Amino acid sequence: MIAASIDRARRLSSGPAVVSAARLGPGSAHASTLDNLRLEIISGRDSFDALGPDWSRLYDRAGPAGQPFQSFAWSWHWANHFLEPAGTLRASRTTLHILVAWRGEDLVLVWPLVRVRNRGIVELRFLGDPVGEYGDALVDPGLPALPLLRTAWSFLIARSKADVVVLGNVREDAAIGPLMAENGAVTTRVEGAPYMDFTGAKDYEAYMSRFSGRSRSTRRRKRAKLAEAGPLTHRTLNSGSEARQAAREILELKRKWQLDKGIVSRSLCDPRTANFFADVADGLGHDTGCRIMTLDCAGKMVAAELTFVAKDRLVNHVLVYDVDHDRHSPGALLTDDSIQACFAGGIVRYDFMGPANGYKLDWSDAITTVTDYAVPMSLKGRFWVHAYLSYGRERLKRLVAALPASVRRGLASSLAVVLPGM
């Protein structure tokens, strides 16, 4: 099925194209609504920047709740840090490959992708690696999503000259999910994203009653013990220089925590990551919905979360605590405080994102399935998908996880570089 789809698509000519209803197939119920689409690939930075106002308007009307990573603002910050300037040696390794569709003057589809040369393999990926999370396409809610995505997919693979399309962290409710199932995309990883759902509780106290009296008593006791070291205060930061500095402190705390646990993190080993989140927290005129909340003891940050508010949902990107205060469980204390802030701010869901580890599950009500998909488009691509993405990657991760913590701490930076996708 995949090969047939690729063969049909490659018969299309190169460059921007106007797609007629006939290409949807005879008798299509959606032929009239999708007639005369204009599709193109955005690959230059100037064209990307010029797309900003239209992209933002589409995101406002089409962006799903809890999906901040599809906004132009997020992509703009990413491009500033992870897209190499034209003319540099590394510029050809990662290039923009954003698929857009217009209907008249209206932007009706944005599929944010990049084209990456990686170890001799040319991949198409979601824009955002290694700091992004959920990936999807933005589709105008007034148009039939699946027929539009079918047309866009044919256009995309005809022009990509890629070995493989790798689409990671696709939520079960993503617009592109049905297209992946229809195209027979290879599932290379499945995990869960736990979340708390506040819709059934009238207020904070009612929601917290779901937890045992013992667990609530334990948190009160630990809060009191932490307060013995100094006054406990909170900060909530949405933009500006203080948010910028707090973001840097959060990333440093996260590195310290991961080093203590011997955890390998490709993104945190990349110096661009801290600079990216500093700009995102500041805003710089491109608001991503970033919100930082800290728990401070005697004026020192002991726990913090870097989150994003997307409509009526909060997405937790980084939750961290100072390992020197481990015995007081400051992360749990901050999560408790954050829930209270969610009720005050009209947030109906708190998304921990993946992986579904024990801490998150202790707090959560349910889990959203998140899937990595891959579509091989060449012999090299098939080898990469089946030998590494579907098989080798997870086994390498388990091998690393089985190493003694002291060994992992010593090798963390090197392992993050040599093991792609970790």
LUMKOLTOR-21477 format. One record per residue: x, y, z of N, C-alpha, C in turn; residue in one letter. Coordinates in pm, whole numbers, padded with zeros to 5 digits, always signed. Example, Ala and Ser with C-alpha at 12.3 -4.5 7.8 and 13.67 -1.06 7.14 Angstrom:
+01319-00569+00780+01230-00450+00780+01320-00330+00780A
+01285-00225+00708+01367-00106+00714+01290+00003+00787S
This chain:
+00083-00121+00000+00000+00000+00000+00087+00126+00000M
+00194+00126+00083+00282+00242+00090+00352+00263-00044I
+00405+00154-00101+00477+00165-00228+00387+00218-00339A
+00263+00170-00345+00169+00216-00448+00140+00364-00432A
+00124+00407-00306+00098+00548-00280+00215+00634-00324S
+00337+00588-00297+00457+00663-00336+00467+00671-00487I
+00443+00559-00556+00452+00558-00702+00352+00656-00764D
+00229+00658-00711+00128+00751-00765+00172+00894-00741R
+00224+00921-00622+00260+01058-00588+00374+01110-00673A
+00470+01025-00706+00588+01071-00779+00557+01105-00924R
+00436+01076-00970+00398+01117-01104+00363+01265-01110R
+00344+01327-00991+00311+01469-00987+00434+01550-01024L
+00413+01666-01081+00525+01753-01116+00579+01822-00993S
+00700+01877-01004+00763+01943-00890+00713+02085-00878S
+00739+02147-00757+00701+02285-00733+00560+02298-00682G
+00515+02424-00653+00378+02445-00607+00279+02389-00707P
+00165+02347-00659+00067+02286-00747-00073+02325-00705A
-00160+02340-00803-00303+02357-00778-00367+02221-00797V
-00434+02173-00692-00492+02039-00693-00640+02050-00722V
-00684+01981-00825-00826+01986-00861-00902+01876-00790S
-01033+01888-00792-01118+01789-00727-01102+01653-00789A
-01064+01646-00917-01052+01516-00983-00950+01427-00914A
-00850+01487-00852-00746+01407-00789-00795+01338-00663R
-00910+01380-00611-00965+01314-00494-01035+01184-00531L
-01052+01162-00659-01118+01040-00702-01261+01067-00746G
-01312+00993-00841-01447+01014-00891-01551+00991-00783P
-01649+01079-00782-01759+01062-00688-01727+01103-00547G
-01611+01169-00525-01577+01209-00389-01677+01308-00335S
-01724+01283-00213-01821+01373-00150-01758+01507-00116A
-01625+01511-00112-01558+01634-00070-01494+01706-00187H
-01526+01664-00310-01459+01720-00426-01477+01871-00434A
-01598+01921-00414-01622+02063-00431-01554+02146-00323S
-01549+02095-00200-01489+02173-00092-01337+02177-00100T
-01277+02079-00168-01132+02074-00176-01079+02110-00315L
-01165+02161-00403-01121+02194-00537-01028+02316-00533D
-00932+02316-00624-00841+02429-00643-00760+02464-00519N
-00714+02364-00449-00618+02386-00342-00483+02420-00404L
-00411+02509-00341-00275+02539-00383-00181+02490-00274R
-00098+02393-00308-00005+02334-00212+00138+02374-00246L
+00217+02393-00141+00358+02425-00163+00441+02385-00042E
+00569+02376-00063+00665+02346+00042+00741+02474+00076I
+00738+02513+00202+00813+02628+00249+00949+02580+00299I
+01057+02627+00235+01191+02581+00272+01285+02694+00309S
+01250+02817+00278+01337+02931+00308+01293+03004+00433G
+01390+03061+00506+01357+03130+00631+01270+03253+00605R
+01296+03327+00500+01214+03446+00473+01069+03407+00446D
+01049+03301+00369+00912+03256+00341+00844+03205+00467S
+00922+03138+00553+00870+03091+00680+00824+03209+00765F
+00906+03312+00779+00869+03428+00860+00746+03498+00803D
+00737+03507+00671+00623+03573+00608+00492+03498+00631A
+00504+03367+00656+00385+03285+00680+00324+03309+00818L
+00398+03376+00906+00358+03389+01045+00216+03435+01070G
+00171+03548+01016+00035+03595+01046-00074+03496+01004P
-00062+03437+00884-00162+03341+00839-00158+03214+00924D
-00038+03169+00958-00022+03049+01042-00086+03073+01179W
-00062+03189+01236-00118+03220+01368-00271+03224+01365S
-00326+03280+01258-00473+03282+01246-00528+03141+01234R
-00461+03054+01156-00506+02916+01145-00495+02844+01278L
-00388+02869+01352-00371+02806+01483-00481+02850+01580Y
-00518+02977+01575-00622+03027+01665-00755+02955+01643D
-00785+02924+01517-00915+02860+01491-00906+02708+01480R
-00785+02654+01461-00774+02509+01438-00687+02437+01538A
-00606+02510+01614-00515+02445+01707-00590+02373+01817G
-00567+02242+01836-00638+02168+01941-00596+02215+02079P
-00686+02204+02174-00650+02232+02313-00539+02137+02355A
-00442+02191+02428-00332+02107+02474-00226+02078+02371G
-00222+02157+02263-00123+02134+02157-00051+02266+02127Q
+00040+02308+02216+00112+02434+02192+00220+02424+02087P
+00257+02302+02049+00373+02283+01962+00342+02301+01815F
+00217+02335+01783+00178+02359+01645+00172+02508+01611Q
+00200+02592+01708+00188+02736+01684+00308+02789+01606S
+00284+02900+01536+00395+02965+01467+00498+03016+01566F
+00452+03066+01681+00543+03121+01781+00644+03015+01826A
+00593+02894+01856+00684+02786+01897+00784+02756+01786W
+00737+02746+01662+00824+02713+01549+00926+02824+01522S
+00885+02948+01544+00974+03062+01523+01090+03055+01622W
+01060+03030+01748+01167+03017+01847+01259+02899+01813H
+01198+02788+01770+01280+02671+01735+01375+02705+01620W
+01323+02771+01517+01406+02804+01401+01522+02895+01440A
+01502+02982+01537+01608+03073+01579+01727+02999+01640N
+01702+02881+01696+01807+02811+01770+01854+02682+01704H
+01765+02612+01635+01800+02479+01585+01810+02472+01433F
+01780+02581+01367+01796+02586+01221+01924+02661+01191L
+02019+02593+01130+02149+02654+01102+02133+02763+00994E
+02202+02876+01010+02194+02983+00911+02239+02935+00773P
+02173+02987+00672+02209+02950+00534+02355+02984+00508A
+02423+02896+00435+02562+02919+00398+02662+02858+00494G
+02616+02809+00610+02706+02745+00706+02723+02598+00670T
+02827+02536+00726+02861+02398+00692+02747+02303+00728L
+02678+02329+00841+02574+02238+00888+02435+02272+00834R
+02425+02380+00756+02294+02427+00713+02219+02322+00631A
+02293+02242+00553+02227+02144+00467+02179+02022+00543S
+02220+02006+00669+02179+01888+00745+02034+01894+00787R
+01985+02013+00823+01846+02031+00862+01790+02151+00789T
+01688+02129+00707+01625+02238+00632+01474+02234+00653T
+01413+02351+00645+01268+02358+00657+01203+02283+00541L
+01092+02217+00571+01016+02145+00469+00868+02148+00512H
+00816+02269+00522+00682+02290+00578+00579+02282+00466I
+00490+02188+00478+00385+02170+00378+00266+02257+00412L
+00225+02341+00319+00110+02429+00341+00012+02414+00226V
-00113+02444+00255-00217+02443+00152-00301+02569+00168A
-00333+02629+00054-00415+02749+00049-00543+02718-00028W
-00649+02781+00013-00776+02778-00063-00816+02923-00084R
-00790+02972-00204-00802+03115-00226-00694+03187-00149G
-00734+03285-00068-00639+03359+00014-00623+03301+00154E
-00694+03193+00182-00695+03137+00317-00598+03020+00330D
-00515+03027+00433-00427+02914+00467-00513+02809+00538L
-00517+02686+00484-00606+02584+00539-00531+02462+00592V
-00401+02457+00571-00321+02344+00621-00179+02389+00646L
-00126+02352+00762+00017+02366+00789+00064+02235+00850V
+00162+02175+00785+00223+02051+00836+00370+02084+00860W
+00409+02117+00983+00544+02165+01010+00646+02051+01010P
+00729+02047+00909+00828+01941+00894+00965+02001+00866L
+01066+01919+00887+01202+01952+00844+01258+01832+00770V
+01355+01861+00685+01426+01757+00610+01565+01745+00671R
+01600+01624+00717+01721+01604+00795+01808+01497+00729V
+01936+01528+00714+02034+01427+00671+02098+01371+00796R
+02077+01243+00820+02118+01181+00946+02184+01047+00918N
+02317+01040+00935+02391+00916+00917+02364+00851+00781R
+02366+00933+00679+02347+00883+00543+02201+00861+00505G
+02108+00889+00596+01965+00874+00570+01901+01012+00562I
+01816+01033+00461+01740+01158+00452+01601+01133+00511V
+01571+01206+00619+01443+01189+00689+01360+01315+00676E
+01229+01297+00673+01135+01405+00701+01086+01384+00844L
+01091+01488+00926+01048+01481+01064+00961+01601+01097R
+00890+01590+01208+00822+01707+01259+00925+01813+01297F
+00894+01937+01266+00973+02048+01315+00964+02051+01468L
+01077+02069+01535+01073+02079+01680+01174+01995+01753G
+01232+01897+01689+01330+01810+01754+01454+01893+01794D
+01511+01877+01915+01478+01778+02017+01394+01831+02132P
+01336+01951+02118+01264+02012+02229+01112+01999+02216V
+01063+01968+02097+00919+01957+02076+00864+01828+02131G
+00734+01824+02144+00667+01702+02189+00564+01660+02086E
+00437+01674+02113+00334+01623+02023+00347+01683+01883Y
+00339+01596+01781+00345+01640+01643+00214+01613+01572G
+00179+01704+01479+00055+01689+01405+00055+01791+01292D
-00054+01793+01215-00077+01895+01114-00195+01982+01158A
-00188+02109+01125-00301+02199+01150-00393+02197+01029L
-00520+02166+01051-00616+02156+00941-00734+02247+00971V
-00770+02329+00873-00885+02417+00889-01008+02336+00929D
-01075+02373+01039-01190+02293+01085-01308+02296+00990P
-01308+02388+00894-01418+02394+00798-01402+02300+00681G
-01291+02226+00676-01267+02134+00564-01255+01991+00615L
-01287+01894+00530-01273+01753+00570-01126+01716+00585P
-01086+01678+00705-00944+01663+00736-00879+01550+00657A
-00938+01431+00660-00871+01317+00599-00853+01332+00448L
-00956+01373+00370-00932+01393+00227-00825+01499+00199P
-00825+01606+00279-00723+01709+00259-00584+01654+00289L
-00571+01576+00395-00442+01519+00431-00396+01415+00328L
-00489+01341+00269-00450+01247+00163-00385+01322+00047R
-00449+01431+00007-00396+01511-00103-00260+01569-00067T
-00250+01620+00056-00124+01678+00102-00014+01573+00108A
-00048+01454+00154+00051+01346+00165+00107+01309+00028W
+00022+01296-00071+00068+01263-00207+00161+01371-00259S
+00125+01496-00235+00209+01608-00276+00344+01603-00204F
+00341+01572-00075+00461+01572+00008+00562+01466-00039L
+00517+01343-00051+00612+01237-00080+00662+01243-00224I
+00585+01312-00312+00633+01327-00449+00752+01421-00457A
+00766+01508-00359+00869+01612-00366+00980+01598-00262R
+00966+01506-00171+01058+01503-00057+01196+01447-00092S
+01202+01349-00181+01326+01276-00210+01391+01226-00082K
+01306+01184+00012+01353+01134+00141+01355+00983+00141A
+01434+00927+00232+01437+00782+00250+01327+00735+00343D
+01285+00823+00434+01186+00782+00533+01118+00906+00591V
+00990+00892+00622+00916+00994+00696+00902+00942+00839V
+00954+01016+00934+00951+00976+01075+00865+01076+01151V
+00752+01030+01201+00658+01119+01269+00641+01072+01412L
+00707+01142+01504+00708+01099+01643+00606+01169+01729G
+00567+01102+01839+00478+01157+01940+00345+01206+01882N
+00279+01118+01810+00148+01149+01753+00040+01102+01851V
-00035+01196+01903-00141+01162+01998-00252+01083+01929R
-00325+01006+02008-00432+00925+01952-00543+01009+01890E
-00555+01136+01931-00657+01224+01874-00600+01318+01768D
-00480+01292+01719-00417+01378+01619-00489+01370+01486A
-00486+01480+01412-00551+01485+01281-00489+01385+01184A
-00356+01363+01194-00291+01274+01098-00303+01127+01136I
-00357+01096+01253-00367+00957+01296-00439+00867+01196G
-00558+00904+01149-00628+00819+01051-00549+00801+00922P
-00474+00903+00880-00394+00891+00759-00283+00789+00778L
-00220+00789+00896-00113+00692+00922-00168+00549+00919M
-00286+00530+00978-00347+00397+00977-00381+00354+00835A
-00431+00446+00756-00471+00417+00618-00351+00386+00530E
-00239+00453+00555-00119+00433+00473-00035+00314+00517N
-00074+00249+00625+00002+00136+00674+00137+00175+00730G
+00145+00291+00793+00271+00336+00851+00317+00239+00958A
+00447+00223+00971+00505+00132+01069+00504+00200+01206V
+00451+00132+01306+00455+00182+01443+00589+00141+01505T
+00669+00240+01543+00801+00211+01596+00809+00226+01748T
+00712+00291+01807+00711+00307+01953+00573+00352+01996R
+00528+00299+02110+00400+00343+02168+00424+00368+02317V
+00377+00482+02365+00385+00509+02508+00261+00585+02551E
+00251+00608+02680+00135+00679+02733+00172+00815+02787G
+00080+00909+02773+00095+01043+02830-00013+01060+02937A
+00024+01048+03065-00076+01059+03172-00126+01203+03187P
-00251+01215+03234-00304+01349+03257-00406+01347+03371Y
-00424+01465+03430-00528+01486+03530-00644+01560+03463M
-00765+01512+03487-00885+01572+03429-00967+01634+03541D
-00984+01766+03535-01053+01837+03643-01202+01860+03615F
-01252+01813+03502-01388+01850+03461-01495+01797+03555T
-01470+01688+03624-01573+01632+03712-01572+01687+03853G
-01480+01779+03884-01470+01831+04020-01513+01978+04022A
-01590+02014+04123-01640+02152+04128-01534+02251+04174K
-01434+02205+04250-01329+02294+04294-01206+02211+04335D
-01102+02282+04376-00976+02218+04413-00995+02117+04525Y
-01066+02154+04630-01085+02065+04744-01157+01938+04702E
-01257+01951+04615-01331+01833+04570-01240+01740+04491A
-01153+01798+04406-01064+01713+04328-00963+01643+04416Y
-00906+01714+04513-00803+01656+04597-00857+01546+04688M
-00989+01540+04706-01047+01434+04790-01029+01296+04728S
-00990+01291+04600-00968+01161+04535-00842+01093+04588R
-00752+01170+04648-00631+01115+04705-00656+01071+04849F
-00584+00972+04894-00605+00920+05028-00569+01026+05133S
-00633+01015+05248-00602+01105+05358-00457+01095+05400G
-00402+00976+05389-00262+00956+05428-00168+01033+05336R
-00192+01028+05205-00103+01096+05111-00112+01247+05129S
-00232+01299+05154-00245+01443+05175-00177+01485+05305R
-00191+01401+05408-00126+01430+05536+00026+01429+05521S
+00076+01335+05443+00221+01327+05420+00272+01454+05352T
+00199+01504+05253+00242+01627+05185+00238+01746+05280R
+00136+01754+05366+00132+01865+05463+00251+01858+05558R
+00284+01738+05602+00398+01722+05694+00529+01761+05626R
+00548+01718+05502+00672+01750+05432+00681+01899+05400K
+00568+01961+05374+00569+02106+05349+00614+02180+05476R
+00563+02134+05590+00601+02197+05717+00749+02177+05745A
+00802+02058+05715+00944+02033+05739+01032+02119+05646K
+00989+02133+05520+01065+02216+05427+01063+02361+05473L
+00951+02406+05528+00939+02545+05573+01031+02575+05691A
+01077+02473+05760+01171+02495+05870+01304+02550+05821E
+01335+02523+05692+01461+02572+05635+01450+02717+05589A
+01329+02771+05584+01309+02909+05543+01170+02929+05486G
+01127+03054+05470+00992+03082+05420+00970+03022+05281P
+00850+02965+05259+00814+02910+05129+00734+03014+05051L
+00775+03039+04929+00706+03135+04842+00691+03076+04702T
+00602+03136+04625+00579+03092+04488+00601+03209+04393H
+00640+03174+04272+00641+03270+04162+00569+03209+04043R
+00488+03288+03976+00426+03249+03850+00468+03351+03746T
+00539+03305+03644+00600+03394+03544+00552+03357+03406L
+00510+03456+03330+00457+03431+03196+00544+03487+03084N
+00630+03583+03114+00719+03641+03014+00814+03736+03083S
+00912+03784+03007+01003+03883+03059+01134+03828+03109G
+01220+03917+03159+01356+03881+03197+01360+03787+03318S
+01266+03802+03413+01266+03711+03527+01229+03569+03483E
+01134+03558+03390+01099+03426+03336+01217+03366+03261A
+01290+03449+03186+01409+03402+03114+01511+03341+03210R
+01541+03413+03319+01638+03364+03415+01589+03238+03484Q
+01459+03235+03517+01402+03116+03582+01412+02994+03492A
+01390+03013+03360+01400+02901+03266+01541+02843+03267A
+01641+02929+03271+01779+02880+03276+01805+02803+03405R
+01752+02853+03517+01768+02782+03643+01700+02646+03640E
+01584+02641+03577+01510+02514+03567+01590+02413+03486I
+01645+02455+03374+01723+02362+03292+01849+02316+03365L
+01909+02404+03444+02027+02365+03521+01989+02265+03630E
+01875+02289+03697+01826+02193+03796+01797+02059+03732L
+01741+02061+03610+01709+01936+03540+01837+01859+03507K
+01939+01931+03462+02066+01864+03433+02125+01803+03560R
+02116+01877+03669+02167+01828+03797+02090+01704+03840K
+01959+01706+03824+01875+01592+03863+01907+01470+03776W
+01921+01492+03644+01950+01380+03555+02089+01323+03580Q
+02184+01409+03610+02317+01360+03643+02313+01275+03768L
+02234+01316+03867+02221+01240+03991+02160+01103+03965D
+02066+01096+03869+02000+00969+03837+02072+00890+03728K
+02173+00950+03665+02243+00881+03557+02158+00866+03433G
+02076+00966+03403+01984+00961+03289+02049+01027+03168I
+02034+00963+03052+02086+01016+02926+01979+01103+02862V
+02012+01227+02830+01917+01317+02764+01986+01389+02650S
+01943+01359+02529+02003+01424+02412+01974+01574+02411R
+01852+01612+02448+01817+01754+02441+01893+01836+02543S
+01906+01786+02666+01974+01863+02769+02125+01866+02750L
+02178+01772+02673+02320+01776+02640+02350+01878+02530C
+02246+01926+02466+02261+02024+02358+02255+02164+02419D
+02362+02243+02408+02362+02377+02469+02257+02470+02413P
+02203+02440+02295+02101+02526+02236+01969+02516+02312R
+01949+02405+02385+01821+02384+02452+01794+02490+02558T
+01893+02519+02642+01873+02620+02747+01846+02757+02685A
+01915+02790+02577+01893+02918+02511+01754+02926+02450N
+01709+02815+02393+01575+02808+02336+01469+02836+02442F
+01475+02763+02554+01373+02779+02656+01381+02917+02723F
+01500+02975+02730+01511+03110+02783+01432+03208+02695A
+01448+03196+02564+01374+03284+02472+01224+03257+02477D
+01187+03129+02483+01045+03093+02489+00981+03151+02615V
+01052+03141+02728+00998+03195+02853+00988+03346+02848A
+01087+03412+02788+01085+03557+02775+00971+03602+02684D
+00951+03529+02574+00847+03562+02478+00901+03628+02354G
+00976+03738+02371+01036+03812+02259+00934+03847+02152L
+00811+03878+02195+00707+03916+02101+00637+03800+02034G
+00675+03677+02067+00612+03558+02010+00571+03468+02126H
+00449+03486+02172+00398+03419+02291+00359+03276+02260D
+00418+03181+02332+00387+03039+02314+00291+02986+02420T
+00250+03072+02513+00169+03025+02625+00252+02970+02738G
+00385+02999+02738+00473+02946+02841+00437+03005+02978C
+00432+02916+03078+00409+02959+03216+00505+02884+03307R
+00578+02960+03386+00670+02901+03483+00613+02920+03623I
+00615+02815+03702+00574+02823+03842+00686+02763+03926M
+00726+02835+04030+00834+02788+04114+00789+02779+04259T
+00853+02688+04330+00843+02681+04476+00981+02716+04529L
+00989+02825+04606+01116+02873+04657+01119+02860+04809D
+01234+02823+04859+01256+02813+05003+01370+02907+05041C
+01339+03003+05126+01437+03105+05165+01496+03173+05042A
+01412+03197+04942+01454+03267+04821+01526+03182+04719G
+01540+03052+04744+01608+02962+04650+01508+02865+04587K
+01519+02848+04456+01430+02757+04385+01455+02613+04430M
+01350+02546+04481+01363+02405+04520+01279+02314+04432V
+01185+02371+04359+01106+02294+04262+01049+02393+04161A
+01029+02346+04039+00977+02435+03936+00914+02352+03825A
+00820+02413+03756+00763+02351+03636+00760+02455+03524E
+00800+02411+03407+00792+02493+03286+00682+02432+03201L
+00572+02504+03190+00452+02450+03126+00405+02542+03014T
+00306+02493+02940+00245+02571+02834+00093+02562+02847F
+00028+02677+02842-00117+02683+02845-00166+02693+02702V
-00241+02593+02658-00298+02591+02523-00449+02579+02536A
-00516+02693+02522-00659+02703+02542-00691+02666+02686K
-00769+02565+02713-00805+02538+02853-00727+02420+02911D
-00610+02393+02854-00528+02282+02904-00385+02329+02932R
-00325+02264+03030-00188+02294+03066-00102+02173+03035L
+00010+02196+02965+00101+02089+02925+00231+02109+02999V
+00271+02010+03077+00392+02020+03158+00511+01968+03078N
+00599+02058+03042+00716+02020+02962+00833+01979+03051H
+00857+02055+03158+00967+02025+03249+00917+02040+03393V
+00928+01935+03471+00901+01939+03614+01026+01890+03685L
+01079+01969+03776+01206+01934+03836+01211+01984+03979V
+01296+01920+04058+01318+01965+04195+01466+01956+04226Y
+01507+02026+04330+01646+02025+04375+01671+01895+04451D
+01765+01814+04403+01791+01684+04466+01839+01699+04610V
+01889+01818+04646+01933+01839+04783+01816+01839+04881D
+01693+01855+04828+01573+01856+04912+01484+01735+04882H
+01544+01630+04833+01469+01511+04792+01377+01460+04903D
+01424+01461+05026+01347+01404+05137+01217+01481+05164R
+01208+01605+05115+01087+01685+05137+00987+01673+05021H
+01021+01599+04916+00935+01583+04798+00885+01717+04745S
+00974+01812+04716+00927+01943+04670+00853+01939+04537P
+00887+01839+04453+00814+01827+04327+00667+01797+04349G
+00638+01708+04443+00499+01675+04475+00428+01795+04536A
+00499+01871+04620+00438+01990+04681+00402+02092+04573L
+00491+02109+04474+00464+02204+04368+00348+02157+04280L
+00342+02026+04253+00231+01974+04173+00098+02002+04243T
+00095+01983+04373-00024+02015+04452-00062+02162+04434D
+00036+02250+04444+00010+02393+04428-00035+02427+04286D
+00024+02357+04188-00011+02383+04049-00156+02343+04020S
-00201+02234+04081-00341+02194+04063-00433+02305+04113I
-00401+02361+04228-00482+02469+04282-00484+02588+04186Q
-00369+02620+04128-00362+02730+04031-00443+02700+03906A
-00448+02573+03866-00528+02534+03749-00676+02563+03772C
-00726+02530+03889-00866+02558+03919-00892+02708+03920F
-00799+02784+03973-00816+02929+03978-00812+02990+03838A
-00738+02926+03747-00721+02981+03613-00809+02921+03506G
-00902+02833+03542-00994+02775+03444-00934+02665+03358G
-00825+02604+03403-00765+02492+03331-00842+02365+03362I
-00878+02288+03258-00959+02168+03280-00878+02039+03270V
-00755+02047+03217-00673+01927+03208-00526+01963+03225R
-00457+01880+03302-00314+01897+03327-00245+01776+03265Y
-00169+01800+03159-00106+01693+03081+00040+01680+03122D
+00077+01563+03176+00215+01537+03213+00303+01502+03093F
+00241+01464+02983+00311+01409+02867+00383+01280+02905M
+00451+01219+02807+00518+01094+02834+00657+01116+02889G
+00721+01012+02939+00669+00874+02952+00580+00859+03075P
+00507+00749+03078+00412+00725+03188+00484+00659+03304A
+00566+00738+03374+00638+00681+03487+00554+00685+03615N
+00608+00627+03720+00530+00608+03842+00481+00736+03904G
+00567+00839+03907+00528+00966+03969+00405+01024+03901Y
+00408+01027+03769+00296+01083+03694+00169+01001+03714K
+00185+00869+03713+00069+00781+03729+00006+00797+03866L
+00087+00828+03967+00033+00847+04101-00067+00963+04105D
-00047+01063+04020-00133+01181+04019-00248+01171+03919W
-00231+01091+03815-00317+01104+03696-00447+01026+03704S
-00541+01071+03619-00672+01007+03606-00678+00912+03487D
-00603+00942+03382-00610+00863+03259-00483+00883+03178A
-00473+00811+03067-00354+00815+02982-00397+00829+02836I
-00329+00917+02764-00346+00929+02619-00236+00850+02550T
-00272+00767+02453-00173+00690+02378-00100+00782+02281T
+00032+00771+02279+00116+00850+02190+00203+00753+02110V
+00206+00770+01978+00269+00673+01889+00373+00739+01799T
+00484+00669+01778+00581+00709+01676+00552+00628+01549D
+00543+00697+01435+00521+00631+01307+00640+00653+01214Y
+00659+00559+01123+00762+00575+01020+00709+00516+00889A
+00737+00587+00780+00699+00540+00647+00826+00534+00562V
+00879+00413+00536+01000+00403+00453+00967+00432+00307P
+01059+00502+00239+01037+00540+00100+01153+00499+00010M
+01248+00421+00065+01360+00369-00013+01411+00245+00058S
+01503+00175-00006+01563+00057+00057+01637+00095+00184L
+01713+00206+00178+01781+00253+00299+01681+00288+00408K
+01570+00349+00366+01468+00386+00463+01407+00265+00530G
+01381+00159+00454+01323+00038+00512+01420-00024+00613R
+01549-00024+00578+01648-00079+00671+01651+00004+00800F
+01651+00135+00788+01655+00224+00904+01533+00203+00994W
+01416+00189+00933+01293+00171+01010+01295+00039+01085V
+01325-00069+01014+01310-00201+01075+01431-00243+01160H
+01551-00197+01120+01669-00238+01196+01694-00149+01317A
+01665-00019+01302+01696+00070+01413+01571+00123+01484Y
+01483+00194+01412+01369+00259+01479+01277+00158+01546L
+01251+00047+01480+01157-00051+01535+01223-00151+01628S
+01352-00168+01615+01419-00276+01688+01534-00226+01775Y
+01634-00165+01710+01757-00134+01781+01746-00023+01883G
+01667+00078+01855+01664+00196+01942+01621+00163+02084R
+01509+00094+02099+01461+00063+02233+01554-00033+02305E
+01616-00124+02231+01710-00217+02295+01835-00144+02342R
+01880-00047+02266+01993+00034+02310+01958+00112+02436L
+01837+00164+02440+01794+00238+02559+01791+00147+02681K
+01739+00025+02662+01734-00068+02776+01875-00108+02819R
+01964-00121+02721+02104-00155+02753+02168-00044+02835L
+02146+00080+02794+02200+00193+02869+02139+00199+03008V
+02006+00176+03018+01939+00183+03147+01990+00076+03243A
+02040-00035+03188+02088-00145+03272+02228-00119+03327A
+02298-00019+03273+02431+00011+03324+02422+00068+03465L
+02523+00048+03546+02524+00110+03679+02512+00261+03667P
+02445+00322+03765+02422+00467+03761+02552+00544+03751A
+02656+00496+03818+02784+00566+03814+02841+00567+03673S
+02823+00457+03599+02871+00450+03461+02789+00543+03372V
+02656+00541+03391+02571+00628+03311+02606+00774+03334R
+02634+00811+03459+02668+00950+03486+02795+00990+03411R
+02892+00901+03405+03017+00933+03337+03003+00940+03186G
+02908+00865+03131+02894+00855+02985+02775+00931+02930L
+02700+01001+03014+02572+01060+02973+02585+01146+02848A
+02680+01239+02846+02693+01330+02732+02732+01255+02606S
+02826+01162+02615+02871+01087+02497+02760+00999+02443S
+02686+00931+02532+02579+00842+02488+02469+00920+02419L
+02439+01037+02466+02333+01118+02405+02368+01156+02262A
+02496+01169+02234+02540+01207+02099+02540+01087+02006V
+02589+00972+02053+02607+00858+01961+02479+00777+01943V
+02381+00792+02032+02258+00717+02017+02147+00811+01972L
+02116+00817+01843+02016+00911+01793+01878+00879+01850P
+01803+00986+01875+01665+00968+01921+01649+00941+02067G
+01757+00949+02147+01747+00922+02290+01731+01051+02369M
